Amino acid sequence: MMTQKAPFITFEGGEGCGKSTQAELLFRRLLQLGIDAVSYREPGGTKGAEDIRSLLLQGEGERWTPTTEALLMSASRADLVAKRILPQLEKGSWVICDRFTDSTLAYQGFGHGLGYDPLTELNRFTVGSLTPDLTFIFQLNPEVGLARTALREGGKDRYEQFDLSFHSRVEKGYEEILKKNPQRCVPINALLDIEMISQVIFEEICKRFEM
């Protein structure tokens, strides 16, 4: 596994928390500042990973067993890391990623009950020593998040079909990740307005990376 040489920043949180919007805003801001940056989403980012994304997000909630789901997500991530993330970090580009290994811990580890430790090992097998330099975890009551996603066009994706208890476990998973990784992970109040969240994120990045 190559040694990363540029900041790797990830955005995490439950459904409807607004992390994707903020990841995109940060990416645009970095480009405006003349910083070489790229942005990816999980699952996705390569042709193969996007194919797996369709498998994971479409269909009924029970389409896959929890173990199968975790392995599909890891296969998508392995492709993204090898073909996109590591090469970009090696050449000095900042990498922004909408979801990464913490999503597997929260969704499959806690949401589906596969456990924190087994999926930590799966993540390690999938990405080796690659770890984000900074992770923003968006905190939002799952009921509020699901109400937000219900307003989107196109209907519910597969994860949005899972019941409230699943999403509550996911939220508890993110709380545990925050406790275990206080230096890397920064909590974000997802109820704040978009502009305020964007500023909080940028100020944290300026502090962390001495911009």
N, C-alpha and C positions, 0 to 999 in steps of 0.2 A: 504494500500500500504506500502510495506516494506521500510525501510530507507536504501539508498544505502551507501556502505562503501568503494567503490573503484572507480577509474576514469572510466567514461563513455564517450567515444569519438566518435563523428559521422562525417561522410564525406558526403558532399552535393554538388550538382551542376547539370547542364543540361546535355543533351546527349553528349557523346564523350569527356567529360572534363578530363577524366583520374583519377577520384576519386577512382574508384574500384582498380586500379593498386596501388595507394598510400596507400589505406587502407590495402591491402595485404602486401605491403612492410613494413609498420609500425608494423603490426602483427608479421611478421617474425623477425623484429629487436628486438621487445620486448621479444620474446621467446629466441633469442640468448643472451640477457642480463640476462636470468634467471627469467624473470618476468612471473608470471602466467597470461596468457591472452587468450581470446577467440575472435573469429571474426564471425560476422553474416552479412547477407545482407537482404535488404527489397525490395519488399515483399519476405518473405521466412524465413528459419531458423528452422522451425518445419515441420513435414509432412503436417499438415493442411495448414500452411502458404505457403508452396511450391505448394500445389494444387491451392491455390488462386492466386499465382504468375502466374501459367499457364493461368488461366482465364483472368488475367489482361494484360498479355503481348502478348497473341496470338489472332488472329482474326483481323477483320477490326477495324479501328479507332473508328467508331461509334457503336461498339458492345454494349457498356454500356453508359448510361446517365452519366453526370458528378456526380450526387448525388450517383448513384449506385456505380460508381468507387470509390468515397471517402469512402463509407461504406465498400466496399470490402477491400480496403487498410487498413482501421481501424480494420477490423476483423482479418486480417493477423497480424497486429501489436500487437493487444491484445493477441493473442496466443503466439507470440514471446516473449513479455514482461513477461507474466505470467510463461511460461515454460522454458525460457532460460535466458533472460537478468537479471531479478531481482534475481533469484537464484544464478547466477554467481557473481553478485555484492555483494550479501550477504555473500558469502564465501570468498570474497576478490580478485576475479579475475578482471583484467582490461577487459573492454568490448569495442571492436571496432565494429562499425556498419556502413555499407555502406547504407546510407539513414536512416532517422527517421522522426519525426513529421514535420520537416521543408519541406520535400518533399511534404507532403500533402498541406501545405500552398502554396508552389510555383506552383505545378502542378494542383491541383484541385482548390485551392483558387484563384490563378492568371491566370493560363493557361486556365482553364475552366470557370473562372469568378464566382465561388461560394462565394468569399469574404474571407477576412482575419479573421474577427471576428467570423463568424459562424464556420469556421474550427478550429480556436483556441479552441472554446468550444468543438468541436468534439474530438480534440486531448486530451483535458483535461479529457473528459469522458473516452477515450480509455486507457490512461496511468496514470491517476491520477497526482501526483506531480512529477513523474519521468521526469527529465530534464537532457540533456547531460551536462557534466562539460565543455566540449570544442567541438566546431564544426568548421570544416574547410569547407569553401564554395569556391568552385572552380569557377572562373570567366572566361568565354570564350564566344566569339561571337557565337551565335547560328548557323550561317551559317558555321563557321569553325567546330563546333561540329558535325553537321549533315554530313558534308563532311567526317569527320573521321569515323562516324558510317557506312557510305556507303561502306567503305572498308572492313568491317568485313564480315566474312563468315557466311552463314546461312540466309541472307536476313534481312529485316527490322522487328523489333518487332512492336507491336501496337503503342507505343508512338512515334516511329520514323516515323510513317506514317502521324502524324499530321503536318499541314503546318507550315511554318516559323513564321507566326504571333503568333501561339500558343507558340512556343518555345521562342519567343521574350518576351511574357508575363511572361513565367516561369522565364526568366532571370531577368526581372523587379521585380518579386516576391522575388527572392533571394537578390536583392539589398535592398528591403524593410526590409527583415529579418535581414540583416547586420546592417541597420540603427537602428532597434528596439532592437538589442541585441549586442551592441558593446563589452561587456565584455566577452560574451560566444563565439561569432563568429569571426573567423579570415579569411580574404579574401586571396585566393591563386590565383596567376596569372598562369592560366593553360597553357600558352604559353611557360613557362620556361621548360627546359629539365627535364627529370624524376629524375635524381640524385639531381639536385638543389632543386626541389620541396620537395623531400624526406628529404633533410637536413633542409630546412626551417621548415618543419613540426616537425622534431625531436627536433630542437632547441627550438621551442615554447613549446613542451611538457616538455622538461627539465626545462624550466623556470617556467611553470605553476605548475608542480608537484615536483619541487625541487629535480630532479634526479642528 
